[in-house]
Amino acid sequence: MKSDRLLSLLLLLQTRGTVPASELAERLEVSTRTVYRDVESLSAAGVPVYAERGRHGGIALLPGFRTDVTGLTADESRALFVLAAQGAHTALGLDDALGSALRKVMAALPAPHRPAAELTSRRILVDPDRWMARPTHPAVDVDELSTAVFTDRRLRLRYRHSGATTPRTYTVDPYGLVAKAGIWYLVADRRGRPRLLRTDRILAATVTDAPVRRRPGVELADVWQLLRREVEERSAPVRVTARIRRDRLDLAVRILGAALTGPPRTGDTEDGAAGGTGATGEAAGDSWVTVELAYPVLRAVRQLLQFGDSLEVLDPPEARQVLARAAAEVTALYAADDAGPVPGAPPEG
C-alpha cells in the first residue's frame, strides 16, 4: 500500500507542480504527517522532492524532473482498454486520437501487463445503445458543439421541440455534453436556468464571440444530476394497469422500458377483468402477470398493440377504448385482403 501511495504522490507532483501538504493528504486519504514521512522516503530514494514553507508553499519536485514509470497495476492496465462509450469517440471525432493514445499506453505498460491489456481489448466490448433503439442523425455534428464547450463560448441554436413543427431560436450557455444510452445531450443554461437539449433536435448551431455565462461554482455533473432527476421524477398523467402472458414478459420489459413504473406482479389478476372475458378466455393464474405503466398522453398506449392478444389493458377504460378503436382501424385497413387463405400459412383446423 505504501509503494502505491508513494507512486501516487510522485505522479500528483509531476502533474500539479507545488501542492499543499493538506491537499495531498486529502487526495491520498492520509494525515499530513504521513505525507511528510512519504516525502522523506522519496527523497531517501533519490527523488528530488522538497517542501516549501509559507502561505503559498507546499510539496514540489525540482524543475525538469520526470519519471518514466507509469505506475499502472495489472487491473488498471486492463481497465484502460475497456472502452465504456465507443460511440462517444466517433461523435467527437476522436477515433484516431484514441487509437494513437492506446498504442502509446500499450508501449508504456510494464511488459508483464501488456498481454492482459491486449486480450481485454479483444474480449470485452461495450455497446451503449439500447436494443431496437432508433438511430439518431443529428443535423449538427457533436464535435461542432464541443467547440463552444471547450472554448467557453455561448451558443445560438435553432431547436425543434418534440411534437413542434416550428423550431425555436435560443442563446444558451453550455456546461458540456452528455452521452446517455446512445443519445447525445447538450447541458446548458438559458437565461440562468438549466436546460437539457437533445442534439438530434438541434437544427443549427453557431458559436458566438460572447464568453459563456455559467453560474459560479456550478459544474456539468451538478447540472446533469439535477436535470436527470427532473426527467426521472416527471409525472406521467396516464396510469395504465395491464396483464401480460408470462412467456412474453421479458420481451415486454425490454420494449416498454421507461414506461414501466414498478416490478411485475403475479397472482392478482382475474379472468374477465375490466368487464372483459380475458384475452384468450383462459384462467389467469400464474400464466399472466400484472404490470403498471405510465404514459404522457392517452394515445401513447397504442404502443401496447404490438403484443397482440398476449397483453390486455385492464384499466383505465379510456385506454381500452383507444386500443379498441386502433384495432378496428387496423382491421378495416386490411379487411379487403381477407378474401382467401394467407400464402404459406398452415391450414385451419
N, C-alpha and C positions, 0 to 999 in steps of 0.2 A: 504493500500500500504506500509506503514512504517513497519508493522509487517512482511510482506513478505520480505521486504528488509533486516530487521534485521536478519531474519532466513537465508536468502541467504548469508549474511555477515558471520554469525556464521558457516555455512557449508563450505564456502570457507576457513575460517581459520582452520577448522578441517582437511581439505584435503591438504592444501598447506603449513601449518606452518606459518612462518613470511612472510607477504605480504606487499609491499609498499602501502602507502595510495593512491598514484596516480593510481596504478594498480587496487585497489579496486574501486576507483571512476570510472574508465573507464569501468570495468566489470558491475558495478551496475548502470551506466549511471547517476551519480550524481556528485556533486562537492566534492572536497577534504574536504572542511569544513563540508559538510553533513556527510561524512564518520566519522570524528572525533566526531560529535554530536551523531551518531549512536553508536560509541564505548562507549561514556559516558552513553548512555541509556542501553547498555548491561551490563556495569559494575554496574549501579544502580540496575539492575535486579538480580545481584548476579553471573553473568558470569565472570570468572577470565580472563579478557582481558586487555591487556596493550599495550602501544606504546613504541617502541624503537627508539630513535633518532640517527642521524648519517647517514653516507653514506650508510651503509648496514642495516639500521634499517627498521622499518615498524610496522604493527599491528600484534599481536600474542596472542595466548592463553597460559595459564600456561601449562607446560608439563603434559601429562596424562589426561587432561580434555577432556571428550567426552560427547556428548548429545545423548540420545536415541530417540529424536524427529525426525521423518522422514521429516516433513515439507511438505508432499505432499498434494496438494489440491485434490478435487474430480476428476476434469478433468485430472490432472496429473496422478492420480492412474489409471484411465481408459486407458490413453494413453500407459502406460507401458504394458498393456495386449493386445494391438493391435499389433500383430507381423507382421511387414511390409515385411519381407522376410523369411518365414519359411524355405524354401529350403536352405537358407544360413547356418542355424544352422546344418542341416543334413550334408551338404557337408563338413563343418568344424569339424564334429564330436562333436558338442556341444549340441545335443538334450537333453541329460541327464543333462548337466550343466544348460541349460536354464530352464528346468522344476524345478530343485532344486532352482535356483535363484528366479523364480517366486513364489515358495512356501514360500521362506524366505521373499520376498517383501510383499506377502499377509499377513503373520503373523505380519509384522511390520507396516502395514497400520492402520490408525485410524479405530476403529470399524465401524463408520458410512459409511466409504468409501468401505468396503470390499464387500458388496452385488453388488454394481455397477461395481466394477472391475471384480468380478467373472462372472457377467452377460455379460460384454463386451467380455470376452474371449470365451463365448459360442455363442454370437450373431454376432460377427464380424470376418470374415475370409478373409485374403488377399492372393490371389494366384498370384504370379508374372509371371507365364508362360503365353505366348500368346496362343490364341485358335489355335488348329490344328498345334501347333509347334512340330517339330520332336524332340523326346527325344535325348539328347546327352549322350554319355557314355565315359567320359574321361579315357584314359589309365592310367593317373596318378591321384591319389586322390588329391583333393584340399587341404586337411589338410597336405599333404606332401609338397606342395608348400608353405603353410603358415609357415612351419618350417624355410625356408630361409627368409621369410618376417619378422618374429618375432625375429630371431637370427642375422639379419643383415649380411647374408652371400650371396655370389654370387652363381648363379645357372648355371649349364651346362645342356642344353636342346637338345633333338632331336625333331625337329619341322617339321611338314608336312604342307606346304602352300596349300591353296585352289587350286585344279587342278593339283598339282605337284605329281609325282609318287615317287620321291626320297626325303626322309627327309633331312633336313639340321641340322648341329650342331652349336649351339650358346652358348656363355657365356654371361650372362646378369646380370645386377644389379637391383634387384626388388625394386619397391616402395611399392607395395601392390597388393591386389586382389580386383576386382570389379565384382559384380553380376548385370547383366543387362538383364531384360526380360528372366530370366531363364537360361542365359548363363554366365559362369564364364570367366573372362579375367585376365591375368597377365599383369600388367603395369610395364614396366621395361625400363632401358636404355641399349642400346647395342652400345658400343664404344662412349658413351656420347650422343647418340641420342635416343629420346623416341620411344618405340615400344609397340604395342598392340598385345598380343598373346592370341588366344583362347585356353583355357585349354583342350578342346576336340581334339585339334590338336597336343598337346604335347605328344609324344610317350614315352619319358623317361626323368626323371629329377634327377639330382644329386646335393645335397647341398655340395658345396666346403668348404674348410677351409679358403679361402680368404675372407677378410671383404668386404662388399659391398662398391661400389664407387659411391655414389649418388652426384648429383650436389648440391653445397652448397645452402641452403635456399629454395630448391625445395621440395614440399610435394606431396603426392599422388593425392590430389584433384587438384593441379595445372596441373600435367601431364595429368590426366584424362580429364580435360576440354579441353586442347589443342588437345589431340588425338580424343576426341569426335567431336570437330569442324571439324577436318580434314576429318573424316569419313562422317559427315553430308554434308560437302561442296564439297566433291569429285564429280567431274563432271562425269555424265554417258554419253558416246558419242552417244548412240542411243535414240533419242527422238521420241515417238510414240503418235499419236493422234487417239483416238478410240471413238466409241459411244456404249453405253450400255443401255439396257432397264431399265427404272426407277425402276421396281419391283425387279431388280437384283443388284441395286446399293449398298445397304447396305452390301450384301454378298461380292461384289467385293471390297469394301473398306477394309473389314476385311482381305480378302485373299491377295490382291495386296499390301496393306500396304505401305512399304517404296518405292515402285516403283511409286506411285502417286506423282506428282510434284506440285499439286495445287488442289483447290476445283473443283468439277464438274461444268460444265456449261450447261445451258439449252437454248433451242430455237435457237441454231446456227448451227444445222446440217441439211442437206438437203438429201432427198431421192436420192439414186444413187450417193452419194459422192464417190470420188476417182474413178469415172468411172464405179461403180457397180450399181446394182439395189436395194441395201439395203438387209439386212439380211432376211427380210420376204416380202418385197415389199410394206409394209405399209408406209403411210406418216409419217415422223419423228415426227414433232410436239412436244408435251410435253411428249410423251411416251418414248423418248430417251433423254439421257444426254451425253454430251461430257466429256471425261476425257483425261488428259495428263499424260503420263508415261515416265520413263527413265530407260533404261537397260544398263548394262555394255557391253554386246555383243548382236549382232543381233539375234543370235539363241535363246536367252532367251525369246523372245516374244512368243515362243511356250507355255509358261505358260498360255496364253490367250485362248488356245483351250478348256480349261475346261469349259468355259462359252458357248460353242456351238454356236448356232445362236442367242444367246442373246447379243453377243458382236461382233462388226465389226471394224477392224482396217481401218482407213481412210488414214493414212499417216505414214511413207513413203511407197512408192510402194515396196521397198525391204522387208519390214516387211510383207506385204500382200503376197508376193511370198513365204516367209519362211513358213507362215501358210498354204498356198495352197499346197505346197509340203508335209508338215507334214500331212495335212488332207488326201491327196492322198495316202500316205504311210499307214495310218491307215485303209483307205477304202480297199486297196489291201490286207492288213493283214487279214481282216475279210470277204473278198469277198467270200471265199469258203464256209462260213457258211450261205450265203444268199440264201439258197435253198428252204426255206419254212418259214411259219409264226413262230414268236418267241413264245415259250410256255408261256401261261399266258397273252399274250398281247391282248388288245381289238381288235376286228375285224375291218379291214379298211373300210372306207366309212360310 
